[in-house]
Amino acid sequence: MTPTTIPDMPTIVPAQRVSEIQEYFFSRKLREVAQLNAKGLDIISLGIGGPDRPPHPDVIDTLSEEARKPDTHSYQPYVGIPELRQAFARWYKRWYDVELDPNTEIQPLIGSKEGILHVSLAFLNPGDGVLVPNPGYPTYTSVSRLVGAKIHTYNLREENGWLPDFDELERMPLEGVKLMWINYPHMPTGAQPTRELYEKIVDFGRRHGIVIAHDNPYSFILNDHPQSLLSIPGAREIAVEMNSLSKSHNMAGWRVAMVASNPQFIQWILKVKSNIDSGQFKPLMLAAAKALDAPKEWYDSVNSVYQERRKIAEQIMTTLGCTYDPAQRGLFLWGRIPEEAADVVAFADRVLYDARVFVTPGSVFGSNGDRYIRISLCATAPRMQEALERIKLLAPTKA
């Protein structure tokens, strides 16, 4: 019997958008850290901002109690349950003094990282311009590429307090720009917003017809005065604000967030979201609502732990010869590497391979981070103290 000849299979290639992005830095680097740990090297991770402590005990109790009920396991509404939307509205009124209609101005999200995609798809056509901060959260750039937008980076610099230079913004090619990402308290630099900054951003968006997308997950960390862009008059007409329970309530793995804006913007975002994901697990949403009603004392207890860790992080920065702004807020400490250090990636890698401590090179967040490193506060104080002792043994270097 003559064997059948099978022609060569055509080469399969991915969509063009796959070539526009790289695997997320922390996905790659944490895999490397896991490999080093598998060799018994015991890496202390001060890289990623993943809270390592549990939420309020009442939150866990609510999840457990509700999950035992036989009628809580079905699909839930795409808009989330009323209890969660109402809890978000109470939270915004209590802490930000912002009134939100829970029925029309709040949309729960399965994490704000996912929300970046929903917002981008709702407002950006292929070829539309988007303003992205440098340095800034890498997902703003990667998602903009995935949706085919034209990226315009705007500079944030230490000498300007890591705030936008509005004169420079006005000189940028703004025709065709439809969306601008901002994030304060800023990640990675920890810069705090001012009311004047928010007013300028709202004015800028309104004059140019640019939607301002404010990513606001860090306002409770080491910060006694949480602020919202939506507190500015007229902001709701031009802005969307995302918020998250990941950092503020130690619920990163729970994937609970929200976006708030005017009813029309929320409806557009829901239109996108409802075609991508579904409603969240009802017991999880009820537990999240419980978290949002946490008393001030609980937030204070969380911040007392971070304050202890922050002091050790500052000692690590000093030991490495780095300088930092003590006024920064949030889940990280951002510091400038010594002038004699030639390259930030080499600097961070030396700390990783020689001291067995993982810190993040600032270049991950954009070219304006090339001379900086970021230290996470998401490790216990004893582990951070051990990291400090290891780093003390590093010999001075120009690497």
N, C-alpha and C positions, 0 to 999 in steps of 0.2 A: 504494500500500500504506500503510495507516494505521500510523504508528509506535506501538510499544507504550509505554504509560506505565509508568514504573518508580517505584514509591512511594519516598519518602525512606527512606533506611536508618536504622534506629534508632540512636540515639547509643550508642556504646560507651564505657563508663567502666571504670577500673581497679578492682581489689579495694580495699576500704576500707583495708586495711593500707598501701597505697601512699600514701594521704593522711596517714598517721600519721607518716611519716618524710620527711626531706629527703635529697637526694643528699649523699654523704659530703663533708665540708668539703674534704679534700685532693683529692678528685676534681675539685671545682669550681675550687679555687684553683690547682692545678697546671695546669689547662687555661688559666687566665688567665696564669700565668707563661709557659707555652709560647707564648701569643699575643704577650706582650711580647718574648720572645726572638726570635720570628719577625720582629719589627720592628727587630731588631739591638740591643736594649737590654742584653743580657748580664746577666740576673738571676743573682745568686748565691743559691742556695737553701740556707737554713739552717732550713727548715721541717719536712720530713718525716724520720722516723727510719729511713731505708733505708741500711744499711751499703754503702759504696762500694768495699770491697776484697774480694778473692776469699777463699774458704776455704783451708784447708791444702792444699798441692800434692798430697798423697797422696789427698785426697778427689776432686780432679779426675781424677787418674790412675785411680782405682778406677772412677769413672763411665765414663771413656773405654774402659777395658779391658773392663768388663762389658757395655757397650752394643755392643761389636763381636761378642759371642758370639751365635750364632744362636738360642739357646734362652732368651733373657731378655726377650722382647718380648710375652709373653702377659699376660692378666689375672693379677693377683696376689690373694692372700687379703685379705679385708676387714680382718682382724686384723693385717695386716702380716706380713712374713717373720720367722721366729724370730731370725735374726741381728740384726735391728733392735731387737726387743723386748729381747733379751738385752743389747744394747749400751746401751739406755736404763737397764736395771737396773744394769749395772756403773757407769754414769755417776752414777746416784743414790747408789749405795753409796760411790763414791769421793769425791764432792764434797759430798754432803749427809748422809752417814752414815745413809741410809734404805734399808732392805731392801725390795725389791719383787719379787713373783713375776712373772716376765716372761710367764707363760702366762695369768694371770688378773687381774693388777692394773695392766696397762699396755695402752693402746690408742693406736697411732699415728694421727696426724691429718694431713690435708692443710692444715696451717697452724692456728694456735690461733685465728685470727679465725673460721674455720669451726667450730672447736670450741666457741666461744661459742654458736653456733646449736644444735649438737648437744646441749650440756648444757642449754640453755634448753628445747628441745623434750622432752628426757628427763624434766625435773622440773616444768615449769610447765604447768598447764592455763590456758585463757583465764580471766582474772579473778583468778588467784593473784597474791599479792604478791611483789615482788622488791626487795631493797635494793641501791641503786646509788650509788656514791660521787660526791660533788660537791666538787672536780673529779675527773674520771675519764675513762677511755677511752670515747669517744662510742658505740662499738659495743655496750657493755653496755645502753645506753638504747635504741638503735635496734632491736636484736634483741629486747629485751623487748617493745617495741611490736609488732614483727612477729608475735610469738607470742601477742599479746593479753593480756599480763600487766599487772597494776596496779603502776606504778612508785612506789616510795618512795625519794626521795633522802636520803642521810644526809651530814652535813656533815663535811668535812675542812678544818681551818683552820690557818693558819700559826702562830698562837699555841699550838696544841696539837701542833706538829710534824707536821702533816698526817696525824695518826693519828685513828682514830675516837674520839668522845666516848661512852664506854659508858653514862654516866648519861643522855645524850640519847637513845641508842639504846633504852634500856629504857623510855623514855617514849613511844616511837613506837607507832603502832597495829600491833602485830606479829601479831595474829590474822589468819590467812590468808596470812602471809608464808612462802614455802617455800624461797627461795633468796637468798643474799647474795653479791655480787661484791666481792672485795678484790684488791689488786694491789700487792705490795711486792717489791723496791724500786718505789716508786710512780711511775707515769706519770700526770701530767706533772711532779710536784714533785721527784722524786728522793729522797723520804723513805725512810729505811732501816727495816726491821722490827726489832723486838727479840723475844727469846724470850717476854718478858712479854706483848707484844702478841699473839703467836700463841696463847699459852695462854688469854688472855682471849677471843679470837675463837672458839677451839674450845669453850670453856666456854659462851659465848653461844649458839653453834649447837646444842650438845647440850641445853641447858636449854629452848630454844624449839622444837626440832625443825626448825631451819632449816639447809639444806644450804649449806655454805660453799664457794664456788667461788673458788679462788685462781689468779690469772693471774700466772705467774712467769717472764717472758722476759728480765728485765734483771739477774738476780742475778750475772752474771759480769762486767758492764761496770764498770770502775773500782772493783772490789770484790774484796777478798782473801778474804772469808768468805761464800760463797754459802749461803743458808739456804732451807729448805723447811718449809712448814706441816706436812707429813706427818711431820716429826721429833718432833712433839708427841704424847705418849701419848693415844690415843683419837681422834686427828684423822681417821684413815682411816675411822672409823665414820660420820662426819658430813661429810667434806670431799672435794672433788675438787681436784686441782692440775694445771694445764696448764703445759707448758713448751715451748720452741721453739728451733730451731736458727737462726732468722732473725737474731737480734741476736748471740747468743753465739758463733756459728760463721760469720758472714758469709754466710748462706745464705738470705736473705730471698726471693729468687725461686724457690728450690727447693721451698718450701712443705712443710716437714717439722716436725712438732710431735708432741706426745703429751699424753694425759691419764692420770693415775694416781689410783687410789682402791681401795676394796674391790671384790671380785669382782662383787657384786650391782650396784653403781653402774656399773661398767664394762660389764656385760652390758646394762643399760638403754641406755647411751650407744651401744653397738655396734648395738643394735636400731634406733635412729634412724639412725645413720650409714650402716648397710648399705643403707638405703632411699633415701639421698640421693647418696652418691658411691661410688666403687670403690677397690680397692687401688691403691697407688702403683706407679710404674715400678720394677721390681726393681733395675736398676743404680743408680737414685737411692737406694733404701733401703740397698743395700750401701755406697754412698758415704757416706750419713749415718751408718751404723754405724762407718765408719772415722773420721769426724769426731768422734764421741763418745769415741773412744779417744785424742784428741789429748793430747800431754804438756802439763804445766803451762807449759813454756817458750813454747808457742805462744800460750796465753791471755795470758801476760805480754807477748809481742810485740804482740798486738792492743791491749792496754791501754796500752802505751807510746805508741802512735800516738794513741789517744784522749786520753791525758794531755796531749800536746803541743797538741792541738786545744782541749782544755778550758781551758788557760791563755789562749788567744786569745779563746775565748768569754767568759771572765770579763772580759777587757779590753773586749770589745764591750759587755757589760752595764754596766760602769762608765762607758764613754764615753756611753752612752745615758742615764746618770743613774739606772740601775736598781740595786737592791740584791738580794743573793742569799745563800743559805746555802752556805758552802763545803763542808759535810759531805754534800751530796746526791750520789747515785750514779746510774749509768745513762747512757743515750745522749743526754741532753739537759742543758741548764742552764736553770733556772726562776728568773725574777727579777721583782721588784715594780717597776712603772713609777713615775716620779717623781710626787709628790703634785700638782704643778701640771699634769700631763697630764690632760686632761678625759675621755678615752675611749680604751680600749685598742685598739679596732679602728682608730680614726683614727691612733693612735700607730704601730701596725704598718704601716698603709697608707702613712704618710709615709715610713717606712724603706724600704718597697718602691718607691714611686714616685720618691722624691727621691734615695735612696742606691742603689737597684736591688739591694736585699738583702731576701730573703723570710724573715721571722721569723713565728712563729705567735702570734696573740693568744690569751691564756689563756681567754677567754670561750668558745672552741670546746669546752672541757672542762667547762663548767658555770659557774653564776653566781659561785661562789667563786673563779673564775679571772679575774674581770673586771678586776683591777688587775695582771695579770701577763702576761709574754710567755715564750715557750719558744724556745730556740735549740738546733738539732740539731748534733751533732758529726760528722755524716755528709757533710762536705766536706773536701777536702784542706787542710792547713795553709796553703799559699800562697793558696788561694782564701779561706780564712777571714781571713787577714792582709789581703788585698785588701778584703774586706768591712769590716774594721776601719778601713782608711784611708778608704774611701768615707764611712763613718758619721762619722768625725772631721770631715768637711767640712760635715755638717749643722749649720745654725744652731740655737741653742736655741729651743725652741718650747713653747707651752702646749697644743698639739694633743693 
